[in-house]
Amino acid sequence: MKLASLSNNGMGRVFLIAALLQFNGMLIGCGRFANSTNDSLTSTDRVNVSAQSSSSSTPLAAQTLTNAARKDFSSARVADQPNARSPLGINLAGVVSYSTELPFVDVFKTSHTWFSNAEGAGWAQGGPLALTREGWVASLRSGQYATTGLLDGGHYPTGNYTLLYDGQGQLDVAAMSGKGLTIVSQTPGRMVVKVTTEANGVQLNLRSTKVADPLRHIRFIMPGHEKTYQTQPFNPQFLKLLSPFKVLRFMDWAGTNGSQLANWSDRTTPSFETQSAVHGVSLEYMIQLANTLKADPWFTIPIRANDDFVRQFATLVRDKLDPSLKVHIEYSNEVWNFGFEQATYAKDQGVKLGLDKDQYLAGAKYYSQRSVEIFKLFEQVFGGTSRLDRVIAGQSVNTWSGDQILAWKNASKHADSYAIAPYFDGREILLNPDKAAQIARMSQDQVLDILQADLRGPIKTNMVASANLARKYGLALKAYEGGQQLTSFQFGNDEPQITKLYSDVNRNPRMGDLYTEYLNNWKAAGGGLFNHYSDIGTPIKFGMWGAVEYIGQDLKTAPKYQALRRYINANPTAK
């Protein structure tokens, strides 16, 4: 996401006038289950209790990924490789319980982290919850129970789901709506649950668990995938939608924005209770998805990651990623954007190191030099740069700051690409809270006309300016994100009406035409790889990001996705 406006004076001081936050997959309150407060999670008591204490077996997820990594890479790839000459990449939406992306056939991997409840108490008022390091419930006090939810974003497959678990305890399953869910069969460790659209999501309550053999390794498997979920963890429909794209940017999957992750030992692993954990999806799953689709991964390294973290990260990628794939490396995400905590962190570090008297420039220079340090660590692990694309990112509307970043300590000489996010949004009108009444009276065509003027005017100009900057430093110009950027949360009482209007605009066939013109302008300006933001997501007031709204959508009703596919077919790359 971009800042609403930005300027710099002759002293080089940058003033951030307003910020639009990119919530997308990280929103609290978008799903039915997530409407409940998560305050209790901040007091969660994590204890060192092994989830495997009563079993000598390797956790299923970790065992599956280890075995998959030993196979010939070609065995997991999509057969016809439709992305081989694709000029486009795509950002993946965040993994959360209410996402309509549904990437895993074991949908428990997208479940919410546990809420602590107690009989007779209010929601999430059960007190500290004792969890293992991997997030499984280690024990419960008298009257306490743990609750989680999944599939609360709607648009999920219906039919018989298979619930599997290890250990001993009492696990209740219920529909969030109170109807539309039936227990078909039940034996220790296995349950078959019929789920219909009426369920509006699934809630699981862990009522008791045996301390010596806690109930753990819960799986909730989509209909038809019980026999294959371990070796083929990804939803086939999800894979099909992503198959045209050459690059997968894992920024939201990694929980990059606001990340507090510094140490390798604290990262999410495949055996975690959920992949919607605070530190994002495990790197192993990102690598496996890239291998499966034969798509180059674009990784965003956490802002606080120490050198050991970076080395371990690079080593795992080197050892497990298909060696034919390119590795795009970027330090965090939009470190210039003070709507994100990482910008403040970089500023504070830059000031602490005395990199510049100007606080903004101190942060920009810290981002620049830490990016180079990370690149060098990857180069050491990979034994060179042939498999790497070292990305330094900047702001599409402000080449001045990009110039400062690239020039600092000759950072450009250690990079391969300069990346921006040239969103179009008609912001002077369409994002302006003072224009709410005017916008509410607009037709779809009037909104689309404003968007068209935007991409033909300032957006095109910014693309050319950024291309010139990249050319000055001998770098390729890429888009780490891009697409339309309409939001409506800022419009007060007019928000519901404008949300509907902007949602309909995104479904209008003319939006596909705008995308085609927009991408052609990008190519003409000298832009290379373009990563759309994002893949799958329903339109809400915080953004209409998804190229597709949900898995299983009729693609004839998805003009943005259709336009992306047309552009891919019309603009094949050399390889």
N, C-alpha and C positions, 0 to 999 in steps of 0.2 A: 504494500500500500504506500501511497505517496502522501507527502505533506500537502495540505490544501493550498498553501502559498509559501513562498520563501524568497528572500532577497538578501543581498549582502551590500554593505556600504564600502566606501573607499578604504576603510581600515581593515577590510577583510572579515569583519564580524558578521556572522550569519544569524539572522533572526528567524525563529521558527514561529510562524503566526498561528497555525492550527494544525492539528494532526488527525487523520482518520485512522483508526486502529483496525488492523486486519484481524478480526476475531475468528472467522470461519470455523475451522475444526476445533478451536479451543474455547468456544463459547460455553458459559454456564447458563442454563435456562432455556436452551433450544429444544431439548427433548422433554418428554413427559416426566420421565424419572428424574432428570437433572434439575427439575424445577425446585426440588428440595434443597435446603441449604447444605453445603459441604463443610460447614465450620468444624464439625466434629473431626474431620480428617486432620486438622492441624494439631490436634492433641493425641493423635494415634501413637501408641507406644509400641515401637518395633523391638522385638526381643530376638536374641540369637537362638532360635529353635529351628533345627533343620527340618524341612518338609519331607526329607527322606529318612528320618531317624528310624523308622520302623521298616524300612525297605532298602534292599541293596541295589535296586534297579536305578538306572539313570533316568531322570525325568524325561517323559515321552517327547516333549518338544525339542529338548536339547539332543536327545538320541537321534531323532528323525533328521535334524539339520546336520548332525555330524555324519550320518550315513549318506545323506544326499550330497554332501560336499565331496565324498569319496568317489562318486559316480562320474562318468564322462559328462562334461558340461553339456554336450549336445543332447543328452537324453532328456533334459528338462526344458528344452527350448520349444517355442511355438514353431510348428513345422515350416511354414512358408516364409517366415521372417518379413512381414509387411513393412517393418520399420528400417530395413537395411539402408535405404537412401532417403529417409525422412529428414526434412529440415526443421522439424518441430520436436520439442520436448513438452513435458507437462508436469505441473506440480501436483502432488498427491494431497488430498484433504486430510486433516487430522483424524487419527483413530480415536473415536469416542463412541459411547453407547448409542447415541442418537444419530450417528452418521448414516447416510444412505449409500456410502461407498461400499460397505460390506466386503472388505477385501479377503477375509478369511472364511473358510467353510466352517471352522469352529468359531462360532460367533461369540463364545465366551471370551475370546481374545480381545473383543472390543467392549467388554463389560465395564461398568463403572467400578472404581475402587470401592472397597467395602464402606458402608455406613454403619456406625455403631448405634444400635437401638436397645431399648429395654422395655419390658412389660410395664404398661401404665405411664410411660414417659412420652414426651413429645418426640417428633421426628428428629433422628440423629442426636438424641440426648442420652445415649447409652454409656457415656464415659469412655475413657481410653480403651482402645481395642488392641489386644496382644496379637501381633502379626509376626510371621517369619520374615526374614530378609527378602523373600520372594513375594511377600504380600498375602500368603495364605494365613487363615485364622489359626493361631497356635492354641488358644484356649479361650473359654468364655466364662464370665462370672455368673453367679446365680441370677436368673432373670434377664440376662443380657443375650442379645442375638445380633447377628450380622446380616446386612441386607445389601444386595447389589441388583442391578438391572441391565437389560440389554434389549436391543431391537426397538427402542422407544422413539426412533425417528420415522417409523412407518416404512412402507414399501419393502417389506421383507418377504422371502419365500414362505408360503404356507405349506402345511403338511406335517409329517411325523419327524420331529427332531429327536435325536438320540442324546440323552444326557448321561455322561460317564463320569465317575470319580473314583479316587483311591481313598483309603482310610475309613474311619468309622464316625458316624454322627447322624444327625437328622437334618435333612435338607428339604425344605418345602418349595414348591414351584407354583406360581400363580400368574394369572393374566393381570396386567396393570389396570385394565378396564373392569375386571371382575367377571369377564365372560370371554369365551372364544378360546379356552385352553382346556384340554382334557388329558388326564393321565391314561395312556393306552395300556401300558404294562410297567411293572416295577419289580426288580430283583436287586439284591445288594450290589452296589456299584454301577447299576445301569437302570435307566428309566427311558421309556419312549413317551414323548409328549406331543400331542397333536395341537398345533397352533394355527389359528385362523386370523384373518384380518381384523376381526372384532377384538382380539386380545390387546391391540395397541401397545405391544411390548410385553416383556416377560420380567417378572420379579422373582428373585431367589432369596429365601431367608434361611440362613444357617442357624438352626435352633440349638444344636448341641454338637460338640466335637470331642472326641476322646484324646486326651493330652498325649498319651503314649502312641497313638496312631491317628493323628488329626485328619479330618476330612479335607482333601486337597486334590490338586490336579483335575479340577472340574473342567469338563468339555461339554459344549452344547452344539451339536453338529447338525448342519443343514440336512434336510431330506436328501437321501441318495448318496451321501459321502462318508458313511461310517467306515467303509472298507478302505478308503483312499486318503482320508484326511491327514494321516501321518506323513505320507510321501508326497501328497499334493495338497498343501495347506491353503492354496489360494482359490478363491471363487472363480470358476471358469468364465462367468459373465464379466467379472472384473478384468480378468486377463484379456478377454476379447476387446473390451473397450480401450484398453491401454496399448494394445498390440501395434497400432500405427505409429507410435511415438518413439523416437530414437533415444530420448533422454528422460529419466525420471528424477525430478528434484524432490528430495526427501525432507525439505525444511520443516513442514508441519508434522510429518511422521516422527521426526527427531525431537519435537518439542523445543525447537530452537529459540523462539521468542521468549525472553525472560528466563532462559535456562539457568539454573544454579549448578549444573553438573560440572564438576572440576576433576574428579578422580575416576579412573577406569573402574575401580571396584564398586562404584555406586551406580553404574549404568544398568539399564534394563537388559535382562537376558531372555532367551526364548522360554525358559521355565517359569517366568514370572506369572503371577496370578492373572494379570491382564496386560495387554500391550497398549492400553490407554493410560499407562502409568505416568507419573509426573515427569519422568525423563524420556518419555516417548517410546517408540517401537525399538526393539532390539536391532542392532546392526546386522545380526545374522539373517533376520527376515528381509531386511533391505537388500542384502547381497543375494539372497535366494530369489527374490522377486526380479532383480536385475538379470540374474542368470537365466531365469525361466523365460523372460521376454527378450533376452539378448538385447537389453537396453542399457546404455551407458548411465551409471549412477551419478547424480550430482549431490554431493554431501555438504552439509553446513556444519562446521565444527563449533561446538558450544563456546560461548564467549569466554568462559572461565576455564576451559580445558587446559590442564597443565601439560608439560612436555611428555610425561609418561603416558597420559591419556592419548595424545596425538600419535605417539609411536605405536602403542597397542592397537589403536584404531587402524592405522596404516598397515600394520602387520596382518591384521585379520582380513582386511580388504585384499592385500597382496596375495594372501594364501588361499582365500576362498572364492574370489571373484574370477569369473571366466577371463582368462588372460587376453582374449581378443577385445575386451571392452575397455573403453577410455574411462578414466576416473576424474570427474570434475570436482575440484576442491575449492570451497569458499569459506571464509572465516565468518561465522554467525550469519545474520541476516539484517540488512538495512541498518548498519551500525550508525548511520547518520540520522536516523529517524528517532527523535526523542519521544515518540509514542511507544517505543519499545525500551525496556529496561537496559538492554545491552548498550544503547547509546550513552546512557548515564555512566555505566560501568567503564566504557572506553574513555569517556571524558575524564572521569576520576583518575584512571590509571595514567592517562596522558599528563594531567596536571601534576600528579604525584612524581612522575619522572621528569617534570620540567621541560616537556617537549615544545611548549609554546605558551606565551603569556595569554593568548586568546584561548579560552576554554574549548570552544568549538574546534579550533584547529589542533589543540592538544589531543582531543579525542580522535580526530581524523588521522593524525599522524600516528597515534597509538594503533589504530586499526590497520594502517598501512604497514607498520613495521612488524606487528604481530602476525599479520597475514604472511609476510615473507618468512618469518621464523617457522611458521607452520608448513609452508611450502618446502622449506629446506629439510624439515624432519621427514616429510613424505619422500623427498628425493633420496634421502639416506636409506630409508626402508626399501624403496623401489629400485634403488641402484641407478637412478637417473630420472629423466623427465619424459621418456618416450610414451609412457602410459598415462601421463598426467595432463590435465588442463587446469592450470593454476589461475584462479579467477579472482580479480579485484573488482569490487562492485562500487557503483556510484549512483548519484541521483540524476534522473533523466532531465529534470528541469534546471539543473545547476552544474554545468560543466566546470565552473570555477572550483568547486570543492573537489570534483573528480581530478582536476589538474593538480591540486595540492596533494592528494593521496598518491597519485601515480609518480609525482616528482620526488616525494620525500625519500631520501636516502636511495634514490634510483630504484624504487620499488618496481617500476615497470619492467626493468631488466630481469626481474625474477618471476614475471607473470607471463601468461599466454593470452589472456582474455580480459577485456573490460566489459562489465555487464551492467545493464540498467533495467528499469521496469517502466516502459513507456505506456502506462495505462491511459485510456481515454475516458472522459466522464463529463465533459461540459461543465466543469466545476463552478464557473462563475455564476451559473444559473442553477444547474441541476443538483449541486451539492450545497447550495447556499440556503441556510435556514430562513433568511429574510425573504426568500422567494417562495415559501411554502404555499401560500394561497394561489399564486400564479401557476405553480407547477400542478397543483391539485386540479386546475381547470384544463390542463393540457390534454391533447390527444396523444396516442402512441406516436403518430407521425411527427408531431411537433417535437417530442422528445428526441426522436431519431434524427430529425433535421439538425438539432443542436449538437448531437453527438457527431454527426457527419462533418459539421463545420469545425468542430474541435479537432478531429483527426486530420482534416485537410489543412488546418492552420497551425496552431502551436505544437501539436503532437508531432506533426511532420517536421516542423522546424527543429524541435528538440532531438528528433532522430538524427537529422543531418549533423547537428552540432556535436552530438555524442560520437557519431561516426568519425567526424573530423578529429576529435580528441583522441579516439582510439588509434586512428591512423598516425597522428603525431608521435605516438609512442610505439608504433609498430605492433599493435595488439589487434586481435580480432574483436569485433563488437558483437556481443550476445545479449539476450534478454533473459534475466533470471526469472522474471515474471512479466505478465502482460495480459491485455484483454480489456474488456469494459470494466468500469469500477463504480457502478451506481450503488449508493446506499441511501437509506431513508430514516435511519434511527434518529437523525438530528431534527426532524420536522414536527415534533410535539404532537398536537391534536390531529394534524393532517397526516401523521405517519402511516396509519393503516391504509388510507386511500392511495398514498404515494407508493407504498410498498407494493400494492396490487398493480399500480400503473407500471412501475419499473420491472416487476416480474413479468408482466405481459409484454413489455418492450423486449425483454430478453428472449421471449418465445416468438417474437414477430419474425417472419422470414427476412425482413429488411435488416435485422441484426446480423444475419449471416452475410448479407451483401456488404455491410460495414466492415465485418471481419476480413472479408476478401480484400477490400480496398486498403484496409489498415495493414495487413500483412504484405501486400504488394508494395506499399509505401516503405515499409521496413526493409524489404529486400532492395528496393531502388536506392535507399539511403546508404546502403552498404552493410546492413545488418545481416548477421549469420544466424546461428541457432537461436530459436525463439521458444521459450518455455511458457506455455499458457498457464494462467492461474484461474481455476484449478480444474481437476478432473470431474468430480462428481459431488453434487451438493444441491439441496433444495434452496430456492430463493427465500431469504428472510431479510429483515430490515437492516441487518449488518452487512449485507452483500448478496449478490446474485452470481456467485463465483463459478459454479459448476458449468462445464461444457455440456454435461448431462446432469439431470436433476436427481436421478436415482437409477439403480440397477434394474434393468428390465424395461426402461422407458422406450417407447417407440421412437427410434432415431429420426423419423420424419418430423417429429415435434421438437427436435433439438437443433435449431439452426446454427448455433455456434459450433457444435461438434461437426455438423455437416460441412461447414465452411473450413474448419481445420482439416478435415479429410480431403476436401477438394484442393486445398493449398498444397498438401503433401503430395497428392497425385500430379499436380501441375508443376511442381518445383523440386524434382528429385535432385539430390546432391550427387557429387561425383562418386562417393562411396558410402 
